Amino acid sequence: MSKQTLIIIKPDGIQRHLAGEIISRFEKKGFKLVAAKFVQISEALSRKLYAEHKGKPFFEGLAKYLSSSPSLLMVWEAEGIIDMTRKMLGDTFGYDAQPGTIRGDFSCSRGYNLVHGSDSAASAEKEIPLFFGADEIVDYELADSCWLYGRND
């Protein structure tokens, strides 16, 4: 089980002023932010991130969309992080996503989807190094971790 995931607040999330709201949801859940940067992702890097979709009809548009405007790149950490973030993000497009999820609450698009989140531990292990060096990921302990995870040690 991976303890880290890549989360990207995509151009539509930034342009619609939703970064703070999205970050707030992850913080309130108890996730630990271990890396962050605000960047304009190049189309070449966008293509690397979504390489598994190369050849599919939506690939070109996806690569252009992610590189069209700045994004906020983050690495979040928690036990079971990938399963939890996938549930919190909701279905791929806001049009289909359930209320209460990030996409369900803030998106009605069939094309743009506000946020990227690693879909598996293997994906996280490939995606995080595309954007962050090991020296950019901070290892620290949250002061409330015993309350978040129910530990008495």
Phi and psi restraints in degrees (value plus and minus 20) as a CYANA .aco file:
   2 SER   PHI     -94.3   -54.3
   2 SER   PSI     124.0   164.0
   3 LYS   PHI    -122.7   -82.7
   3 LYS   PSI     -23.3    16.7
   4 GLN   PHI    -150.2  -110.2
   4 GLN   PSI     131.5   171.5
   5 THR   PHI    -163.4  -123.4
   5 THR   PSI     131.6   171.6
   6 LEU   PHI    -109.9   -69.9
   6 LEU   PSI     109.3   149.3
   7 ILE   PHI    -143.2  -103.2
   7 ILE   PSI     109.9   149.9
   8 ILE   PHI    -141.0  -101.0
   8 ILE   PSI     101.8   141.8
   9 ILE   PHI    -104.2   -64.2
   9 ILE   PSI      90.5   130.5
  10 LYS   PHI     -95.4   -55.4
  10 LYS   PSI     152.5   192.5
  11 PRO   PHI     -70.8   -30.8
  11 PRO   PSI     -60.1   -20.1
  12 ASP   PHI     -88.9   -48.9
  12 ASP   PSI     -53.1   -13.1
  13 GLY   PHI     -86.2   -46.2
  13 GLY   PSI     -58.8   -18.8
  14 ILE   PHI     -90.4   -50.4
  14 ILE   PSI     -69.4   -29.4
  15 GLN   PHI     -83.4   -43.4
  15 GLN   PSI     -46.4    -6.4
  16 ARG   PHI    -114.8   -74.8
  16 ARG   PSI     -10.3    29.7
  17 HIS   PHI      42.7    82.7
  17 HIS   PSI      19.2    59.2
  18 LEU   PHI    -125.2   -85.2
  18 LEU   PSI     -19.8    20.2
  19 ALA   PHI     -77.1   -37.1
  19 ALA   PSI     -67.8   -27.8
  20 GLY   PHI     -81.9   -41.9
  20 GLY   PSI     -62.1   -22.1
  21 GLU   PHI     -84.0   -44.0
  21 GLU   PSI     -62.2   -22.2
  22 ILE   PHI     -87.4   -47.4
  22 ILE   PSI     -66.8   -26.8
  23 ILE   PHI     -79.5   -39.5
  23 ILE   PSI     -62.3   -22.3
  24 SER   PHI     -77.7   -37.7
  24 SER   PSI     -60.4   -20.4
  25 ARG   PHI     -82.8   -42.8
  25 ARG   PSI     -62.1   -22.1
  26 PHE   PHI     -87.9   -47.9
  26 PHE   PSI     -60.1   -20.1
  27 GLU   PHI     -84.9   -44.9
  27 GLU   PSI     -64.1   -24.1
  28 LYS   PHI     -84.3   -44.3
  28 LYS   PSI     -50.6   -10.6
  29 LYS   PHI     -88.4   -48.4
  29 LYS   PSI     -46.0    -6.0
  30 GLY   PHI      90.3   130.3
  30 GLY   PSI     -11.9    28.1
  31 PHE   PHI     -91.0   -51.0
  31 PHE   PSI     132.1   172.1
  32 LYS   PHI    -123.9   -83.9
  32 LYS   PSI     102.4   142.4
  33 LEU   PHI     -99.0   -59.0
  33 LEU   PSI     100.9   140.9
  34 VAL   PHI    -135.2   -95.2
  34 VAL   PSI     -29.7    10.3
  35 ALA   PHI    -182.6  -142.6
  35 ALA   PSI     127.2   167.2
  36 ALA   PHI    -179.3  -139.3
  36 ALA   PSI     124.9   164.9
  37 LYS   PHI    -178.5  -138.5
  37 LYS   PSI     127.4   167.4
  38 PHE   PHI    -123.7   -83.7
  38 PHE   PSI      97.2   137.2
  39 VAL   PHI    -163.1  -123.1
  39 VAL   PSI     142.6   182.6
  40 GLN   PHI    -117.8   -77.8
  40 GLN   PSI      87.6   127.6
  41 ILE   PHI     -93.4   -53.4
  41 ILE   PSI     110.7   150.7
  42 SER   PHI     -91.2   -51.2
  42 SER   PSI     137.9   177.9
  43 GLU   PHI     -84.4   -44.4
  43 GLU   PSI     -54.9   -14.9
  44 ALA   PHI     -83.3   -43.3
  44 ALA   PSI     -62.4   -22.4
  45 LEU   PHI     -90.5   -50.5
  45 LEU   PSI     -56.5   -16.5
  46 SER   PHI     -79.6   -39.6
  46 SER   PSI     -61.9   -21.9
  47 ARG   PHI     -83.6   -43.6
  47 ARG   PSI     -57.0   -17.0
  48 LYS   PHI     -85.9   -45.9
  48 LYS   PSI     -64.0   -24.0
  49 LEU   PHI     -79.2   -39.2
  49 LEU   PSI     -62.4   -22.4
  50 TYR   PHI    -123.7   -83.7
  50 TYR   PSI       5.2    45.2
  51 ALA   PHI     -75.0   -35.0
  51 ALA   PSI     -52.4   -12.4
  52 GLU   PHI     -83.5   -43.5
  52 GLU   PSI     -37.4     2.6
  53 HIS   PHI    -119.9   -79.9
  53 HIS   PSI     -16.8    23.2
  54 LYS   PHI     -76.9   -36.9
  54 LYS   PSI     115.0   155.0
  55 GLY   PHI      74.0   114.0
  55 GLY   PSI     -35.5     4.5
  56 LYS   PHI    -100.8   -60.8
  56 LYS   PSI     133.7   173.7
  57 PRO   PHI     -78.9   -38.9
  57 PRO   PSI     -47.2    -7.2
  58 PHE   PHI    -112.7   -72.7
  58 PHE   PSI     -24.1    15.9
  59 PHE   PHI     -78.7   -38.7
  59 PHE   PSI     -69.9   -29.9
  60 GLU   PHI     -80.7   -40.7
  60 GLU   PSI     -65.7   -25.7
  61 GLY   PHI     -83.9   -43.9
  61 GLY   PSI     -58.4   -18.4
  62 LEU   PHI     -83.8   -43.8
  62 LEU   PSI     -64.6   -24.6
  63 ALA   PHI     -82.4   -42.4
  63 ALA   PSI     -61.0   -21.0
  64 LYS   PHI     -89.7   -49.7
  64 LYS   PSI     -61.1   -21.1
  65 TYR   PHI     -79.4   -39.4
  65 TYR   PSI     -68.7   -28.7
  66 LEU   PHI     -86.5   -46.5
  66 LEU   PSI     -47.1    -7.1
  67 SER   PHI    -118.0   -78.0
  67 SER   PSI     -12.3    27.7
  68 SER   PHI     -99.2   -59.2
  68 SER   PSI     -37.8     2.2
  69 SER   PHI    -185.5  -145.5
  69 SER   PSI     145.1   185.1
  70 PRO   PHI     -79.9   -39.9
  70 PRO   PSI     134.0   174.0
  71 SER   PHI    -151.8  -111.8
  71 SER   PSI     137.3   177.3
  72 LEU   PHI    -127.0   -87.0
  72 LEU   PSI      96.7   136.7
  73 LEU   PHI    -118.4   -78.4
  73 LEU   PSI     114.2   154.2
  74 MET   PHI    -163.7  -123.7
  74 MET   PSI     131.2   171.2
  75 VAL   PHI    -136.6   -96.6
  75 VAL   PSI     104.5   144.5
  76 TRP   PHI    -133.2   -93.2
  76 TRP   PSI     131.6   171.6
  77 GLU   PHI    -155.1  -115.1
  77 GLU   PSI     118.7   158.7
  78 ALA   PHI    -196.7  -156.7
  78 ALA   PSI     140.7   180.7
  79 GLU   PHI     -87.2   -47.2
  79 GLU   PSI     106.6   146.6
  80 GLY   PHI      52.9    92.9
  80 GLY   PSI       4.2    44.2
  81 ILE   PHI     -75.6   -35.6
  81 ILE   PSI     -62.2   -22.2
  82 ILE   PHI     -86.9   -46.9
  82 ILE   PSI     -67.8   -27.8
  83 ASP   PHI     -79.7   -39.7
  83 ASP   PSI     -62.7   -22.7
  84 MET   PHI     -87.1   -47.1
  84 MET   PSI     -64.5   -24.5
  85 THR   PHI     -86.3   -46.3
  85 THR   PSI     -57.1   -17.1
  86 ARG   PHI     -81.1   -41.1
  86 ARG   PSI     -61.2   -21.2
  87 LYS   PHI     -86.1   -46.1
  87 LYS   PSI     -61.5   -21.5
  88 MET   PHI     -87.2   -47.2
  88 MET   PSI     -54.8   -14.8
  89 LEU   PHI     -89.3   -49.3
  89 LEU   PSI     -59.6   -19.6
  90 GLY   PHI      69.0   109.0
  90 GLY   PSI    -198.5  -158.5
  91 ASP   PHI     -74.7   -34.7
  91 ASP   PSI     137.2   177.2
  92 THR   PHI     -70.4   -30.4
  92 THR   PSI     -62.3   -22.3
  93 PHE   PHI    -137.9   -97.9
  93 PHE   PSI     120.6   160.6
  94 GLY   PHI     -75.9   -35.9
  94 GLY   PSI     -49.9    -9.9
  95 TYR   PHI     -77.1   -37.1
  95 TYR   PSI     -53.9   -13.9
  96 ASP   PHI    -122.9   -82.9
  96 ASP   PSI     -34.1     5.9
  97 ALA   PHI     -93.7   -53.7
  97 ALA   PSI     125.5   165.5
  98 GLN   PHI     -93.2   -53.2
  98 GLN   PSI     123.1   163.1
  99 PRO   PHI     -76.5   -36.5
  99 PRO   PSI     126.0   166.0
 100 GLY   PHI      79.3   119.3
 100 GLY   PSI     -39.3     0.7
 101 THR   PHI    -113.0   -73.0
 101 THR   PSI     143.0   183.0
 102 ILE   PHI     -79.5   -39.5
 102 ILE   PSI     -69.9   -29.9
 103 ARG   PHI     -89.7   -49.7
 103 ARG   PSI     -55.4   -15.4
 104 GLY   PHI     -87.0   -47.0
 104 GLY   PSI     -52.4   -12.4
 105 ASP   PHI    -106.7   -66.7
 105 ASP   PSI     -48.3    -8.3
 106 PHE   PHI    -141.2  -101.2
 106 PHE   PSI     -19.9    20.1
 107 SER   PHI    -154.8  -114.8
 107 SER   PSI     122.6   162.6
 108 CYS   PHI    -147.3  -107.3
 108 CYS   PSI      -5.9    34.1
 109 SER   PHI    -102.9   -62.9
 109 SER   PSI     131.7   171.7
 110 ARG   PHI    -121.3   -81.3
 110 ARG   PSI     -15.9    24.1
 111 GLY   PHI    -147.3  -107.3
 111 GLY   PSI     -71.5   -31.5
 112 TYR   PHI    -109.9   -69.9
 112 TYR   PSI     126.2   166.2
 113 ASN   PHI    -156.6  -116.6
 113 ASN   PSI       2.4    42.4
 114 LEU   PHI      47.6    87.6
 114 LEU   PSI     -66.7   -26.7
 115 VAL   PHI    -161.3  -121.3
 115 VAL   PSI     120.1   160.1
 116 HIS   PHI    -124.3   -84.3
 116 HIS   PSI     118.7   158.7
 117 GLY   PHI    -157.9  -117.9
 117 GLY   PSI     116.6   156.6
 118 SER   PHI     -73.2   -33.2
 118 SER   PSI     117.7   157.7
 119 ASP   PHI    -116.4   -76.4
 119 ASP   PSI     -23.3    16.7
 120 SER   PHI    -182.8  -142.8
 120 SER   PSI     147.1   187.1
 121 ALA   PHI     -82.3   -42.3
 121 ALA   PSI     -60.1   -20.1
 122 ALA   PHI     -82.7   -42.7
 122 ALA   PSI     -61.7   -21.7
 123 SER   PHI     -83.5   -43.5
 123 SER   PSI     -65.0   -25.0
 124 ALA   PHI     -79.3   -39.3
 124 ALA   PSI     -61.4   -21.4
 125 GLU   PHI     -85.5   -45.5
 125 GLU   PSI     -48.6    -8.6
 126 LYS   PHI    -105.1   -65.1
 126 LYS   PSI     -58.9   -18.9
 127 GLU   PHI     -97.1   -57.1
 127 GLU   PSI     -63.1   -23.1
 128 ILE   PHI     -76.1   -36.1
 128 ILE   PSI     -67.6   -27.6
 129 PRO   PHI     -86.4   -46.4
 129 PRO   PSI     -35.5     4.5
 130 LEU   PHI     -84.7   -44.7
 130 LEU   PSI     -48.5    -8.5
 131 PHE   PHI    -138.7   -98.7
 131 PHE   PSI     -41.8    -1.8
 132 PHE   PHI    -151.9  -111.9
 132 PHE   PSI     115.0   155.0
 133 GLY   PHI    -102.9   -62.9
 133 GLY   PSI     139.3   179.3
 134 ALA   PHI     -76.5   -36.5
 134 ALA   PSI     -52.3   -12.3
 135 ASP   PHI     -94.7   -54.7
 135 ASP   PSI     -27.5    12.5
 136 GLU   PHI    -117.9   -77.9
 136 GLU   PSI     -25.1    14.9
 137 ILE   PHI    -122.9   -82.9
 137 ILE   PSI     100.0   140.0
 138 VAL   PHI    -114.2   -74.2
 138 VAL   PSI     108.6   148.6
 139 ASP   PHI    -119.8   -79.8
 139 ASP   PSI      98.1   138.1
 140 TYR   PHI    -174.4  -134.4
 140 TYR   PSI     149.1   189.1
 141 GLU   PHI    -128.4   -88.4
 141 GLU   PSI     112.0   152.0
 142 LEU   PHI     -92.8   -52.8
 142 LEU   PSI     117.6   157.6
 143 ALA   PHI     -83.4   -43.4
 143 ALA   PSI     -46.1    -6.1
 144 ASP   PHI    -123.5   -83.5
 144 ASP   PSI      -2.8    37.2
 145 SER   PHI     -80.4   -40.4
 145 SER   PSI     -52.9   -12.9
 146 CYS   PHI     -85.8   -45.8
 146 CYS   PSI     -49.8    -9.8
 147 TRP   PHI    -100.3   -60.3
 147 TRP   PSI     -53.3   -13.3
 148 LEU   PHI     -89.6   -49.6
 148 LEU   PSI     -60.3   -20.3
 149 TYR   PHI    -127.4   -87.4
 149 TYR   PSI     -15.5    24.5
 150 GLY   PHI      47.2    87.2
 150 GLY   PSI      18.6    58.6
 151 ARG   PHI    -119.3   -79.3
 151 ARG   PSI     125.9   165.9
 152 ASN   PHI    -141.2  -101.2
 152 ASN   PSI      10.0    50.0
